[in-house]
Amino acid sequence: MSLDTASPSESQTSLARRPPYFFREEYSALIVRGNFMTLAARPVHVDEGEWLAHQVVEQYRLLESMIAIIRVVDEKTGQSICNPEVCPTMSASGHTYTWLDNNKRPIKIPACQYIQLVQKWILGKISDPNLFPTDTSLPVIPPFQSSTAEWLGKSSGFPANFEGDIKSIYRQMMRCYAHLYHGHWLDPFWNLNAHKELNTCFIHFVNVGKLFNLIGDKEMEPMQPLIDLWLVKGLLPAPEQAAGADTTPTTATAPAPAA
Ligand SMILES: [Zn+2]
């Protein structure tokens, strides 16, 4: 396939008329062939809580490898690619995400700082043995006294707030992806020929998020045009399919970050 018709060197005038590169079919390719459903589907004998904990940690690892690409420091300026000058706010497609200050007031901070805070926050969550228990043989201590309450992951030792927390983690990871695309698709992902890796990590993230209902449509809105392209290609489950996964996975190649 030739890239001539929509090369990222085209003029600003034509940019104004066409959607951003990453929302075009010709740039939506992946580094992995095959079905992402098989990577996301929970093995029959694995508890849903354990599977989602595994998925969230894996998704974070992939996102982290993509974030590392925008953190590379330019030798000439001494600044990272995503820095407070080029990205003064955590923005994506008209959305500006705010952080809460010590008085719980929303504040706008540079994207690089926002992403750093998100990473610190997520790492704190996934390394918290109360939230992500590593030894499931330990007795479960519910946060409130109730013998009848049920929650996701209860049977394998996850606390009642587990589902809410992994959804919050997912929401923040989504914002990071939205910034990677809207702020940095051309530089550095296209320039380094790493845009397919970015697509591959992101489609896997979206697929798991949709399949296990970890993220809502509203939160995916800044990236919806790309998600729609993948839906049309059958690379993501149609909305009616995304109501739960209980199939036996077959082998699939896991997406790998750019070398
Ligand atoms: Zn940025």
Residues whose N, C-alpha, C, O or C-beta is under 5 A from the ligand:
A	BS01	ZN	C82 C87 A111 G183
